[in-house]
Every structure is written in structure tokens, then in C-alpha cells.
Amino acid sequence: MKIDYQEPSKDLLMRIDIHEKYGSANIDVWTNDLLKPQAGMSILDVGCGAGKLSFLFDDYTKGGAGITGGDFSNELLDKARARNKERGSKIDFQFLDFNEKFNFADNTFDLCTSAFAIYYASDLKFTFGEAHRVLKPGGRLFVSGPLPENKQMFYDIIKEATNAEIPPMPGSSRFKGDIFNTIDGIFAKTELHKFENHLTFPEVKPFIDYVRASLGEDRRLWTSMFNGPEEYEALIGRIEAVATRWFERDGKLVMTKVVGGILATK
């Protein structure tokens, strides 16, 4: 199944910034506590984007791990390489299309990670098979992404504003089913972990900023609701009106991000 997984980098970075400003929990702490990357490990970060997870592991291991970050977006890779240079880090950022054979030998890495990316692969069995191939015996795969119950308030407000049914999202709708089952069929041991982050918005504007920044992430939802810039702005106006009513009623807007982490061992 072909899924268009690309989005403007500014949208992704905006959502990351909003999570950090308004969230109650830190997904970075959760990730490190779960994986405990060590100096001397060889790590592959698939769909690394601007390098957030790669830099997290580099900091945690104090530069002691050999980290490779791969992504399809040259724009995001340029951002990652620029930050890599600023930090004086030695992470190897390179082009990687997870729908193609990974350009690494068998049994190369101790850990292969992918945050909010690899589940958009066209052929899950092929892509996770590639992750399995490049991992050493006993190596681990970690894939994180939204669960079906993710950001329910967000969808409830949109549904009230549009009177439209919300279609299943390509990531969250498949995470506990196709994605988990595919990984479980390839790896020796597979576990599902859950992370929750309550985003509390003290005003409506940052919530609307988040809505606008979700255009790429939730493209299957958005493309069914507007055609062109004028209809898009009218839609945003209706969503803002509903969000304002909710805010006036409750004194705040609270959206819960619910993320799954699939941890599998070769």
C-alpha cells in the first residue's frame, strides 16, 4: 500500500516545539529509560528527520555510540547536518529511503530506531525485514508512533466544527494491528509500550497553531474537508470557533498524545 508520508519540515518542527512547551511528560526521557543506549553501541535511526532522536542518543551516550541517521528528506538532512556540525557531534547523516534496500551489511547495528516515520512504508514486511537484516543477533528494533486513541480532543473539535466523520489515520489506525503483527512475525520477541503526554493549552492560539501544523501529518483527514486556500481558512475559522467555546467552558484545552512504542528483539 503506497502512503504519502512526506510533509513540510516546518510543520513537524512546530509540533515538536508545541509538545515541549505545553506537554506534561517528556517522550525523550521515556525513550531513553526504555532503550538505555550505551557507549560502544552501533545505532541506526531510520526516518531521522532533523536528527532529534539521533542527537538524544548522542547526548545520552556522551558521544560514545556510533550513530547513523537516515532520511528521505534532503531538507531535513541538511538541518541535521548543520546542527551536527554546530554540536561537534560525529553522527553520520545520510539519505535513506525505507522503501528500498538499506545500504548496510547484514548484522551491522545493535539498535535500529524509527520515531513517527517508518510505519508509512509501502511494504511493511519488506521494510521491517530490512531492519531485521541489518541488526546483529540480539539487536533491537524500536518503532514509535500514535495509537488509535491519540489526541482525541483534537478530532472531537474538528468533528464538531465540520459535522464530518473522521477517517482513520494511516499511522495510528495500523499501529496495534498491521504494524505490530508484521514486526512480531519477523522478530523473536515483541513488546508494546505506551506513553501519554497531556498538552495543556492556556489559550486557543497555540492549539490552532497545532491544527495548522497537522496538515501534513493528518493529510487523509484534511484533504477530505477543503479544496484550496479559501476553503482551508474557512475550515480553520470554524475549528477556532469551536475551540474557543470549549476553552470558555473549561478554562483550558487539554489534548492527550498517546504514543505506542514497539520494542522487538532479533
Helices and strands as residue ranges (DSSP letters): H 9-22, H 27-35, E 42-46, H 52-60, E 66-71, H 74-87, E 92-95, E 109-115, G 118-120, H 124-134, E 135-146, H 152-162, H 172-174, I 175-179, H 180-186, E 189-201, H 204-213, H 219-222, H 229-250, E 253-265
